[in-house]
């Protein structure tokens, strides 16, 4: 993301370690949630590699497509799917968000497969540019699938995550409009660390519960 290769690699390493720790501690049904920091960590590693190339006056299409694979194809599907998986109260409603996310991901997959990608440094950020003439339709659909599914959930942790990344998305747009994808993904990646805290909190509750329910206590 913004600033430097070191910023991306530090974020990648920290998120991956947090994600692995969360994944190990989480119950089976929560592992889909704890994989999020790991996926963000991989995405940030791609951008770290991109920075290494940019610092040498060139760019890497492999790193560029790797980063955009997560930004444009994974997240619009993964977010509504994990909310659907963990929120049984709103599953009927959440199916609509999954459908929209799938349409968005397919659109971007076709776009990336048929359009030339240009990567460069702009205002201390990585800029990803390709021909995109349906922005007014696809961007709202993308936001609907990702942000909307979080706000539609009955679980407070998801609504808080949705609020946090929405605020950061607004800040990213105001400060880094031309590099929005890079900036917002970095901030969203950082916020995903809240799932580590959430899993640890649930683990402590289970331990306390088990202790209090021991015979003779």
Secondary structure, 3 states (H helix, E strand, C coil): CCCCHHHHHHHHHHHHHHHHHHHHHCCHHHHHHHHHHHHHHHHHHHHHHHHHHHCCCCCCHHHHHHHHHHHHHHHHHHHHHHHHHHCHHHHHHHHHHHHHHHHHHHHHHHHHHHCCCEEEEECCEEEEECCCCCHHHHHHHHHHHHHHHHHHCCCHHHHHHHHHHHHHHHHHHHHCHHHHHHHHHHHHHHHCCHHHHHHHHHHHHHHHHHHHCCCCC
